[in-house]
Amino acid sequence: MTANQEEQEQEQRRRLLAIATRFPLPSGCRFSYGTAGFRADGATMAPAVCRAGILAALRSVKLAGAAVGIVITASHNPVGDNGVKIADPDGGMMAQHWEPFADALANAPDPDALLQLVLQFAKDEGIPLGGQDTAQVLLGRDTRPTGAYLLDAALQGINAIVGANAIDIGILTTPQLHWMVRSKNQGALTHFPRPSTKRRELSALASDSRVDLLVDGDKILSLFALFIREQLDIINNSGGQTNKSLSARLGIVQTAYANGASTQFLKSLGLEVVFTPTGVKYLHKRALEYDIGIYFEANGHGTVVFSEDFISQLESLSNGLSSQAATGSAQYHAVMRLLAESQLINQAVGDALSGLLLVEAILQYKGWSFQNWCELYSDLPSKQMKVKVKDRSVIVTTDAETKVSQPSGLQELIDKETANYTHGRCFVRPCGTEDVVRVYAEASTQVEADSLTKSVAHHVERILG
């Protein structure tokens, strides 16, 4: 080791010890990194946010200086709460295998423990410390009162890693941050635009006040799947003399909370439907296995992702049709619609505005009313219930959270209750943040769905107490 390298290493140690001393872990606090990152009362979040800054900088160094993102927000939580989560270079959630380190780092009890944790992790992951490689971290936040204070904590955490560079993008939405990280690493973003204040006019949907009451992620997914399937059919079945087609695997990804009627509708179209555990990080990863992957949770979180190879096929087909003067053909227009969709939808993690605009575009294209869309299928009546338990970890699930493997005998009781109802379906899963077990059930009528839910909840309560 040269004298300069030794000096840089000592500087790195000094910075980490100093920052851990400046932001000590609050007594009695324990942070856990989940799909939503770290979340807690905003007044207690500074140490976790600072350490998230360290984490993001290390992640960027590990990935050869690729831009990583931090967003300070607690989403729909009360205004007094706040949180922080990290976006990977592809715009998706931080890699899951880094989450245990995130937990350990956020809960390191003292400066020396934090220093040793970082040094050991850097050694295990082959992360060079001391300034040999630079790091880029893009920072965004929402408008919560604690946001500015926590932003400063994140900046200090980032700067604790020698060679790290933080870019404050300002106040924005979480999907915007994810999109900017993805675009920055693709070379498509050279400056960081501020959110536009221009008014958007949306005809079919904005004029219908019922849209937020009747439409869920299942209906959005079904509309997108139907549209994409139609465009692929046009491309592959109306080539005429051009004789060009696309080889594309289209996949639909849902969770157990998807209404059974939506799943049956999608399968009736001949589409491949698969399930993952609840959480965008699971859905997004599975969707990336397809040429076109569509995923949505029932709560509306989701998007459409297109593989680079598929986009290249579209562009090649578009160029070929243009050279043959076939730009007026149905096939050419279908190609251009799919290319436009890939550019409109936020492929990082999705967002409400790009999704809404795509819905509007598809309804306009098909000449459908809002009611036409709602009538694609009729939801099965459903019911959700929370059961407080002493220890939610006793519940262990399999098959994308649709079956219980532990405690023994509980799944048999669920199956027995479910068999009493027409179109009955029921599953239970532990909550990710509190000692609660969630029970979800469907049946042919609301009365039956309610009854099934209560029966299964009773079994959960009796067994887990």
C-alpha positions as CSV (number, residue, x, y, z in Angstrom):
1,M,0.0,0.0,0.0
2,T,1.4,3.4,-1.0
3,A,1.6,6.3,1.4
4,N,-1.2,8.0,-0.5
5,Q,-3.5,5.0,-0.3
6,E,-2.8,4.6,3.4
7,E,-3.7,8.3,3.9
8,Q,-7.0,7.9,2.0
9,E,-7.9,4.8,4.0
10,Q,-7.3,6.6,7.3
11,E,-9.4,9.5,6.0
12,Q,-12.2,7.1,5.2
13,R,-12.1,5.6,8.7
14,R,-12.1,9.1,10.2
15,R,-15.2,10.2,8.2
16,L,-17.2,7.1,9.2
17,L,-16.4,7.4,12.9
18,A,-17.2,11.2,12.8
19,I,-20.6,10.7,11.0
20,A,-21.6,7.9,13.3
21,T,-20.8,10.1,16.3
22,R,-22.8,12.9,14.8
23,F,-25.9,10.8,14.3
24,P,-26.1,8.3,17.2
25,L,-28.8,5.6,17.2
26,P,-31.8,6.7,19.3
27,S,-32.4,4.6,22.4
28,G,-35.0,1.9,21.9
29,C,-35.2,2.4,18.1
30,R,-34.8,-0.5,15.7
31,F,-35.0,0.0,11.9
32,S,-35.9,-2.6,9.3
33,Y,-35.5,-2.2,5.6
34,G,-38.5,-3.5,3.6
35,T,-40.2,-2.7,0.3
36,A,-40.8,0.8,1.6
37,G,-37.2,1.2,2.9
38,F,-36.9,2.5,6.4
39,R,-39.9,4.3,7.9
40,A,-40.6,5.7,11.4
41,D,-41.5,8.9,13.2
42,G,-39.7,11.7,11.2
43,A,-38.0,13.0,14.4
44,T,-36.2,9.7,14.9
45,M,-35.2,9.1,11.3
46,A,-31.9,11.1,11.0
47,P,-29.5,8.3,11.9
48,A,-31.2,5.8,9.6
49,V,-31.3,8.3,6.7
50,C,-27.6,9.2,7.3
51,R,-26.7,5.6,7.2
52,A,-28.8,5.1,4.1
53,G,-26.6,7.8,2.5
54,I,-23.5,5.7,3.4
55,L,-25.3,2.6,2.0
56,A,-26.2,4.3,-1.3
57,A,-22.7,5.6,-1.8
58,L,-21.2,2.1,-1.2
59,R,-23.7,0.6,-3.6
60,S,-22.6,3.1,-6.3
61,V,-18.9,2.4,-5.7
62,K,-19.7,-1.4,-5.9
63,L,-21.3,-0.8,-9.3
64,A,-18.4,1.1,-10.7
65,G,-19.8,4.6,-10.1
66,A,-23.3,4.0,-11.6
67,A,-25.8,6.4,-10.3
68,V,-27.9,5.2,-7.3
69,G,-30.9,7.1,-5.9
70,I,-32.2,8.0,-2.5
71,V,-35.8,9.3,-1.9
72,I,-36.9,10.7,1.5
73,T,-40.6,10.0,1.9
74,A,-43.1,8.0,3.8
75,S,-45.6,7.8,1.0
76,H,-49.1,7.6,2.4
77,N,-48.0,7.5,6.0
78,P,-49.1,10.3,8.4
79,V,-47.3,13.6,7.9
80,G,-45.3,13.2,11.1
81,D,-43.7,10.1,9.7
82,N,-40.8,9.9,7.2
83,G,-38.7,7.4,5.5
84,V,-35.9,6.7,3.1
85,K,-35.4,4.1,0.3
86,I,-32.7,3.4,-2.3
87,A,-33.1,3.0,-6.0
88,D,-30.6,0.8,-7.9
89,P,-29.0,1.9,-11.2
90,D,-31.8,0.2,-13.3
91,G,-34.4,2.3,-11.5
92,G,-35.7,-0.6,-9.5
93,M,-35.6,-1.4,-5.8
94,M,-32.2,-1.9,-4.1
95,A,-30.9,-5.5,-4.6
96,Q,-32.5,-7.7,-1.9
97,H,-29.3,-9.3,-0.9
98,W,-28.1,-5.9,0.4
99,E,-31.1,-5.6,2.7
100,P,-29.5,-7.5,5.7
101,F,-26.5,-5.1,5.5
102,A,-28.9,-2.2,5.4
103,D,-30.5,-3.4,8.6
104,A,-27.2,-4.0,10.3
105,L,-25.9,-0.6,9.3
106,A,-29.0,1.3,10.4
107,N,-28.9,-0.5,13.8
108,A,-25.1,-0.4,14.5
109,P,-25.0,0.6,18.2
110,D,-21.9,2.8,18.3
111,P,-19.4,4.4,15.9
112,D,-16.8,1.7,16.2
113,A,-19.4,-1.0,15.4
114,L,-20.5,0.9,12.4
115,L,-16.9,1.3,11.2
116,Q,-16.1,-2.4,11.5
117,L,-19.4,-3.3,9.8
118,V,-18.6,-1.2,6.8
119,L,-15.0,-2.3,6.5
120,Q,-16.0,-6.0,6.7
121,F,-18.8,-5.6,4.2
122,A,-16.6,-3.7,1.8
123,K,-14.0,-6.5,2.1
124,D,-16.7,-9.2,1.5
125,E,-18.2,-7.4,-1.5
126,G,-14.9,-6.3,-3.0
127,I,-15.8,-2.6,-2.6
128,P,-12.7,-0.4,-2.8
129,L,-12.7,2.3,-0.2
130,G,-10.6,5.4,0.0
131,G,-11.4,7.3,-3.2
132,Q,-10.1,4.9,-5.9
133,D,-13.7,4.8,-7.4
134,T,-16.2,7.6,-7.4
135,A,-19.9,7.3,-6.5
136,Q,-23.0,9.2,-7.7
137,V,-26.1,9.5,-5.6
138,L,-29.2,11.3,-6.8
139,L,-31.3,12.7,-3.9
140,G,-35.0,13.6,-3.8
141,R,-37.7,14.2,-1.2
142,D,-41.3,15.0,-0.6
143,T,-42.8,18.0,1.1
144,R,-42.9,16.7,4.7
145,P,-41.8,19.1,7.4
146,T,-38.8,16.9,8.3
147,G,-37.7,16.4,4.7
148,A,-35.1,19.2,4.5
149,Y,-33.5,18.2,7.8
150,L,-33.3,14.5,6.7
151,L,-32.0,15.5,3.3
152,D,-29.0,17.1,5.1
153,A,-28.5,13.9,7.1
154,A,-28.5,11.9,3.8
155,L,-26.0,14.3,2.3
156,Q,-23.7,13.9,5.3
157,G,-23.9,10.1,5.0
158,I,-23.0,10.2,1.3
159,N,-20.1,12.5,1.9
160,A,-18.8,10.1,4.6
161,I,-17.6,7.9,1.7
162,V,-14.5,9.3,0.1
163,G,-15.0,10.2,-3.5
164,A,-18.8,10.2,-3.3
165,N,-20.8,12.9,-5.1
166,A,-24.4,13.8,-4.2
167,I,-26.8,15.5,-6.5
168,D,-29.9,17.2,-4.9
169,I,-32.7,17.0,-7.4
170,G,-35.2,18.7,-5.1
171,I,-38.9,17.9,-4.3
172,L,-40.4,15.2,-6.5
173,T,-42.4,12.0,-6.5
174,T,-40.8,8.6,-5.7
175,P,-41.4,7.3,-9.3
176,Q,-39.7,10.4,-10.7
177,L,-36.6,9.6,-8.7
178,H,-36.6,6.0,-9.9
179,W,-37.1,7.1,-13.5
180,M,-34.3,9.7,-13.3
181,V,-31.8,7.2,-11.9
182,R,-32.6,4.7,-14.7
183,S,-32.4,7.4,-17.3
184,K,-29.1,8.8,-15.9
185,N,-27.5,5.4,-16.2
186,Q,-28.8,4.9,-19.7
187,G,-27.3,8.2,-20.8
188,A,-30.7,9.6,-21.6
189,L,-30.6,12.3,-18.9
190,T,-28.0,15.0,-19.0
191,H,-29.8,17.5,-16.7
192,F,-32.5,17.1,-14.1
193,P,-35.8,18.8,-15.0
194,R,-38.1,20.1,-12.3
195,P,-41.7,19.0,-12.3
196,S,-43.9,20.9,-14.8
197,T,-46.6,23.2,-13.5
198,K,-48.5,23.0,-16.8
199,R,-52.1,21.9,-16.7
200,R,-52.9,18.6,-18.4
201,E,-56.2,17.9,-20.0
202,L,-57.6,14.4,-19.8
203,S,-60.9,13.9,-21.4
204,A,-62.4,10.5,-20.7
205,L,-61.0,9.9,-17.2
206,A,-60.5,13.3,-15.6
207,S,-64.1,14.1,-16.2
208,D,-65.3,11.0,-14.4
209,S,-65.1,11.4,-10.7
210,R,-65.7,7.7,-10.1
211,V,-62.3,6.7,-11.5
212,D,-60.6,6.5,-8.2
213,L,-63.5,4.6,-6.7
214,L,-64.0,1.8,-9.2
215,V,-60.7,1.0,-10.9
216,D,-57.9,-1.0,-9.3
217,G,-54.6,-2.4,-10.4
218,D,-56.3,-5.5,-11.8
219,K,-58.4,-3.5,-14.2
220,I,-55.4,-1.4,-15.3
221,L,-53.3,-4.5,-15.9
222,S,-56.1,-6.2,-17.9
223,L,-56.5,-3.2,-20.2
224,F,-52.8,-3.0,-20.8
225,A,-52.6,-6.7,-21.5
226,L,-55.5,-6.7,-23.9
227,F,-54.0,-3.7,-25.8
228,I,-50.6,-5.2,-26.1
229,R,-51.9,-8.6,-27.1
230,E,-54.0,-7.0,-29.9
231,Q,-50.9,-5.1,-31.2
232,L,-48.8,-8.2,-31.2
233,D,-51.6,-10.1,-33.1
234,I,-51.7,-7.3,-35.7
235,I,-48.0,-7.3,-36.2
236,N,-47.8,-11.1,-36.5
237,N,-51.0,-11.7,-38.5
238,S,-51.2,-8.9,-41.0
239,G,-47.7,-8.7,-42.4
240,G,-48.8,-9.3,-46.0
241,Q,-46.0,-9.1,-48.5
242,T,-43.5,-7.8,-45.8
243,N,-43.6,-11.2,-44.1
244,K,-42.1,-9.8,-40.9
245,S,-43.2,-10.8,-37.5
246,L,-42.1,-10.6,-33.8
247,S,-41.0,-13.3,-31.5
248,A,-42.2,-12.0,-28.1
249,R,-43.0,-13.7,-24.8
250,L,-45.7,-11.7,-23.0
251,G,-46.1,-12.4,-19.2
252,I,-48.5,-11.2,-16.6
253,V,-47.4,-11.0,-13.0
254,Q,-49.9,-10.8,-10.1
255,T,-50.0,-11.3,-6.4
256,A,-52.5,-13.4,-4.3
257,Y,-54.5,-10.2,-3.7
258,A,-55.4,-10.0,-7.4
259,N,-59.1,-10.6,-7.8
260,G,-59.8,-14.1,-9.1
261,A,-62.0,-12.8,-11.9
262,S,-59.1,-10.8,-13.3
263,T,-56.9,-13.8,-13.4
264,Q,-59.5,-15.9,-15.2
265,F,-60.1,-13.0,-17.7
266,L,-56.3,-12.9,-18.5
267,K,-56.1,-16.6,-18.8
268,S,-59.1,-16.6,-21.2
269,L,-57.0,-14.4,-23.5
270,G,-54.4,-17.2,-23.6
271,L,-51.9,-15.2,-21.6
272,E,-49.3,-16.6,-19.3
273,V,-50.1,-15.5,-15.7
274,V,-47.7,-16.1,-12.8
275,F,-47.7,-15.1,-9.1
276,T,-45.1,-13.6,-6.7
277,P,-45.2,-12.6,-3.0
278,T,-46.7,-9.2,-2.3
279,G,-44.3,-6.3,-3.0
280,V,-43.2,-4.4,-6.1
281,K,-39.6,-5.7,-5.7
282,Y,-40.9,-9.3,-6.3
283,L,-43.2,-8.4,-9.2
284,H,-40.7,-6.3,-11.0
285,K,-38.0,-8.9,-10.9
286,R,-40.3,-11.5,-12.3
287,A,-41.6,-9.2,-15.0
288,L,-38.1,-8.7,-16.3
289,E,-38.0,-12.4,-17.3
290,Y,-40.3,-11.6,-20.3
291,D,-39.9,-9.7,-23.5
292,I,-42.9,-7.8,-22.3
293,G,-43.8,-8.1,-18.6
294,I,-46.9,-6.5,-17.1
295,Y,-47.3,-6.4,-13.4
296,F,-49.7,-4.6,-11.0
297,E,-50.7,-5.0,-7.4
298,A,-54.4,-4.7,-6.7
299,N,-53.7,-1.3,-5.0
300,G,-52.5,0.1,-8.4
301,H,-48.7,-0.1,-8.0
302,G,-47.3,-1.5,-11.3
303,T,-46.0,-0.9,-14.8
304,V,-45.1,-2.5,-18.1
305,V,-41.4,-3.4,-18.8
306,F,-40.0,-4.1,-22.3
307,S,-36.7,-6.0,-22.8
308,E,-33.9,-4.2,-24.7
309,D,-34.0,-7.1,-27.2
310,F,-37.7,-6.6,-27.9
311,I,-37.3,-2.9,-28.3
312,S,-34.5,-3.6,-30.8
313,Q,-36.8,-5.9,-32.7
314,L,-39.5,-3.2,-32.8
315,E,-37.1,-0.6,-34.1
316,S,-35.7,-3.0,-36.7
317,L,-39.2,-3.9,-37.9
318,S,-40.2,-0.2,-38.0
319,N,-37.1,0.6,-40.1
320,G,-37.8,-2.3,-42.5
321,L,-41.4,-1.3,-43.0
322,S,-40.4,2.3,-43.6
323,S,-37.8,1.3,-46.3
324,Q,-40.5,-0.7,-48.0
325,A,-42.9,2.3,-48.1
326,A,-45.3,0.3,-45.8
327,T,-45.8,3.1,-43.2
328,G,-49.5,3.1,-43.9
329,S,-49.9,-0.5,-43.1
330,A,-51.7,-1.8,-40.0
331,Q,-48.5,-3.7,-39.0
332,Y,-46.4,-0.5,-39.0
333,H,-49.0,1.4,-36.9
334,A,-49.0,-1.5,-34.4
335,V,-45.2,-1.4,-34.1
336,M,-45.3,2.4,-33.6
337,R,-48.0,2.0,-30.9
338,L,-45.9,-0.4,-28.9
339,L,-42.8,1.8,-29.3
340,A,-44.8,4.8,-28.1
341,E,-46.1,2.8,-25.1
342,S,-42.5,1.9,-24.1
343,Q,-41.6,5.5,-24.1
344,L,-44.7,6.7,-22.3
345,I,-44.9,4.2,-19.4
346,N,-42.4,4.6,-16.5
347,Q,-40.5,1.3,-16.7
348,A,-38.5,1.9,-13.6
349,V,-41.3,1.1,-11.1
350,G,-44.3,2.7,-12.7
351,D,-46.2,5.9,-11.6
352,A,-49.7,7.0,-11.5
353,L,-49.5,9.8,-14.1
354,S,-47.8,7.8,-16.9
355,G,-50.2,4.9,-16.2
356,L,-53.2,7.2,-16.3
357,L,-51.9,8.7,-19.6
358,L,-51.5,5.2,-21.1
359,V,-55.0,4.3,-20.0
360,E,-56.4,7.4,-21.6
361,A,-54.5,6.7,-24.8
362,I,-55.8,3.1,-25.0
363,L,-59.4,4.1,-24.3
364,Q,-59.1,6.8,-27.0
365,Y,-57.6,4.2,-29.5
366,K,-60.3,1.7,-28.8
367,G,-63.1,4.2,-28.7
368,W,-64.2,2.9,-25.3
369,S,-65.9,4.7,-22.5
370,F,-64.9,4.3,-18.9
371,Q,-67.9,2.0,-18.5
372,N,-66.7,-0.2,-21.4
373,W,-63.4,-0.6,-19.6
374,C,-65.1,-1.5,-16.2
375,E,-67.2,-4.2,-18.0
376,L,-64.2,-6.2,-19.1
377,Y,-65.1,-8.6,-16.3
378,S,-67.0,-8.5,-12.9
379,D,-64.9,-8.7,-9.7
380,L,-65.7,-11.6,-7.3
381,P,-66.8,-10.2,-4.0
382,S,-63.9,-10.1,-1.5
383,K,-63.1,-9.3,2.1
384,Q,-59.9,-8.5,4.0
385,M,-59.4,-8.8,7.7
386,K,-56.5,-8.3,10.2
387,V,-56.0,-10.6,13.1
388,K,-53.7,-9.4,15.9
389,V,-51.3,-12.2,17.0
390,K,-48.4,-12.5,19.5
391,D,-45.8,-13.4,16.9
392,R,-46.5,-13.1,13.1
393,S,-43.3,-15.0,12.3
394,V,-45.1,-18.2,13.3
395,I,-46.9,-18.0,10.0
396,V,-44.8,-19.4,7.1
397,T,-46.2,-19.3,3.6
398,T,-45.4,-20.9,0.2
399,D,-46.6,-20.7,-3.4
400,A,-46.4,-16.9,-3.6
401,E,-48.1,-16.6,-0.2
402,T,-51.2,-18.5,-1.2
403,K,-50.5,-21.5,1.1
404,V,-49.5,-21.9,4.7
405,S,-46.8,-24.4,5.5
406,Q,-46.5,-23.5,9.2
407,P,-48.2,-23.8,11.7
408,S,-49.1,-27.4,10.8
409,G,-52.7,-28.0,10.2
410,L,-53.8,-24.4,9.5
411,Q,-53.8,-24.8,5.7
412,E,-56.0,-27.9,6.0
413,L,-58.5,-25.8,8.1
414,I,-58.5,-23.0,5.5
415,D,-59.1,-25.6,2.7
416,K,-62.0,-27.1,4.6
417,E,-63.7,-23.7,5.1
418,T,-63.1,-22.7,1.5
419,A,-64.7,-25.8,0.1
420,N,-68.0,-24.7,1.6
421,Y,-68.3,-21.7,-0.8
422,T,-68.9,-21.4,-4.6
423,H,-65.9,-19.7,-6.2
424,G,-64.3,-19.7,-2.7
425,R,-60.7,-18.7,-2.3
426,C,-58.8,-17.7,0.9
427,F,-55.3,-17.2,2.0
428,V,-53.5,-15.8,5.1
429,R,-50.1,-14.0,5.3
430,P,-48.1,-12.3,8.0
431,C,-48.0,-8.5,7.9
432,G,-44.6,-7.1,7.1
433,T,-44.6,-4.3,9.7
434,E,-46.7,-5.4,12.8
435,D,-47.8,-8.5,14.6
436,V,-50.9,-8.9,12.5
437,V,-52.0,-11.7,10.1
438,R,-53.9,-10.6,7.1
439,V,-56.8,-12.8,5.9
440,Y,-58.2,-12.4,2.4
441,A,-61.2,-14.3,0.9
442,E,-63.4,-14.4,-2.2
443,A,-66.7,-16.0,-2.9
444,S,-69.6,-15.7,-5.2
445,T,-71.5,-13.3,-3.0
446,Q,-70.4,-10.7,-0.5
447,V,-72.2,-12.4,2.4
448,E,-70.2,-15.6,1.6
449,A,-66.9,-13.8,1.3
450,D,-67.5,-12.1,4.6
451,S,-68.4,-15.4,6.2
452,L,-65.4,-17.2,4.8
453,T,-63.1,-14.5,6.1
454,K,-64.5,-14.6,9.6
455,S,-64.3,-18.4,9.7
456,V,-60.6,-18.5,8.7
457,A,-59.8,-15.5,11.0
458,H,-61.3,-17.4,13.9
459,H,-58.9,-20.4,13.2
460,V,-55.9,-18.0,13.0
461,E,-56.9,-16.3,16.2
462,R,-57.4,-19.7,18.0
463,I,-54.1,-21.2,16.8
464,L,-51.9,-18.1,17.1
465,G,-53.6,-16.2,19.9
